Amino acid sequence: MSKYWSKLAARLEPYVPGEQPKDKKYIKLNTNENPYPPSTNVLEAIKAAADERLKLYPDPNGDELKSILADYFGLKKEQIFLGNGSDEVLAFSFMAFFDAQHPILFPDITYSFYPVYANLFKIDYELIPLKDDFTLPVDQFFKSNGGIIFPNPNAPTGDCVTLEAIEEVLLHNKEHVVIIDEAYIDFGGESAQKLIDQYPNLLVVQTLSKSRSLAGLRVGFALGHKDLIEGLNRIKNSINSYTLDRLALAGAIEAVKDDEYFQSTRNKVIQTREKVTLELRKLGFKVITSKANFVFISHPLIQAADLFMSLKKESILVRYFQQPRIDNYLRVSIGSDAEMDSFLHVIHKIISSGFPHQ
Ligand code: PMP
């Protein structure tokens, strides 16, 4: 606390990102990064762009990347918004579409940035409790609201709803914007972008951070009706015209173009996830069926907080949330086969050591 802070800075409760430790080498399964490197085309394009042109500002509209994404999704360029990671796109969306007076809806167990944005922008919200099995109670979103946001697949559970369920939500909500945060959609879900032309209040947000191995480049985007995109541009151009730098634009273009590499790496992650799910269930874990690049797990005999610490001692980092309803769960990102073999090996060791020892 400092006397120099604005009232706004003083009242915030910022989001806490997963650890990026530097003390030793960990198997990092805590921030849902992709274990595979970006496409070599991406790396080459970034290197080629690192020249004297960096003295010039980048294209504030990211026209070339928008064209590539428009082709990829079968949309028009005017239906695409680009941002510095999907976190920025989400923050701008809260500002562009939600108002203080009318509470928005999102699940009680979900991406923990949503309440942070809501508090920052003074937007009221109502939490919709997930069912006991952590699935989304779709019909609870049929009530009056000032907007809706949820991830699909949800985070940190990995549970995914069908396109039909999303359409049900849209059919019951025509007055306000419905945001589907598809950070993890490429790992097995069906994107709601197919519904964009039918529902002018649908905004689909995606990222290159997960399925395209580019968490470090910070590129996210939104797809929606051109009027929604214009709303987002109004916010962006009132804060920072150049949210994507030259290197990010150059790399992102190649990432979207290299579909073959994207398909092969996301399929590898999916295969590994299925294998790990099976192995963990054999070890007695409850594993929520996941369509994301992580699994959400709980063991009947070992407290999640203890398991988190035991894994950390063995240089394996996973994510633990000390929050109601999920404080006995761990979220484990899907790494390479070798990383997950090490993880399973250590888990096996911990379990067979007769845990919990007091
Ligand atoms: N949405 C969800 C549900 C996430 O888990 C994340 C990753 N923390 C993001 C959005 C943001 O990802 P990025 O800013 O890297 O695009």
Boltz pocket constraint, residues with backbone or C-beta under 6 A from the ligand:
constraints:
  - pocket:
      binder: B
      contacts: [[A, 31], [A, 84], [A, 85], [A, 86], [A, 87], [A, 88], [A, 111], [A, 151], [A, 153], [A, 155], [A, 181], [A, 183], [A, 206], [A, 207], [A, 208], [A, 209], [A, 215], [A, 218], [A, 219], [A, 220]]
      max_distance: 6.0
